[in-house]
């Protein structure tokens, strides 16, 4: 069947040939662009979610090592400079930030549960040996959740701001400049077209060796 299909595809005006050409055209015009946009969106989402989760580790490393504190932010900016500046990628990062924020809430809830359990255990006066480590672990999880939430919110805000800006290389509209009024009934070349116009040139005003100029129109 496969060989017969290939033989028929080689014949002009055959059904198999039209199907193959139609499928290839559909892929080039629709499938490939959709796959590219979906890939950029998914990549941005995963990157931002992972970055939000690793932010506490980076903050801890920056606090323990002065050299890391100086180099890490620059390394991250250099790494992110190679990312595509497409809408799909930025929307993916926004969703990834929201996922990171949801994870931080879950971690904070678990940390709060550990702290509460530790306090109750220590309140009994008997289980404090188990309650104290639980409270310490809860505090660590709560601090990690705060760092995750901060990273998620900051990353989301950065992408929202970036989406509101025009892409690089796209010129922005220049502010309109108020032009001085010109008398539509002006026909005398020896007289200025309106207020603020001066004759620049040789010879008498209105001649062919000069022009009326208004500094506001330059």
GINOR-V987077 format. One record per helix or strand. SS is the DSSP state (alpha for helix, beta for strand). FROM is the first residue (numbers start at 1). LEN is the number of residues. If there is no record, write none. Layout:
BEGIN
SS,FROM,LEN + SS,FROM,LEN
END
This chain:
BEGIN
alpha,2,8 + alpha,15,50 + alpha,66,15 + alpha,87,37 + alpha,128,37 + beta,198,4 + beta,210,4 + alpha,215,3
END
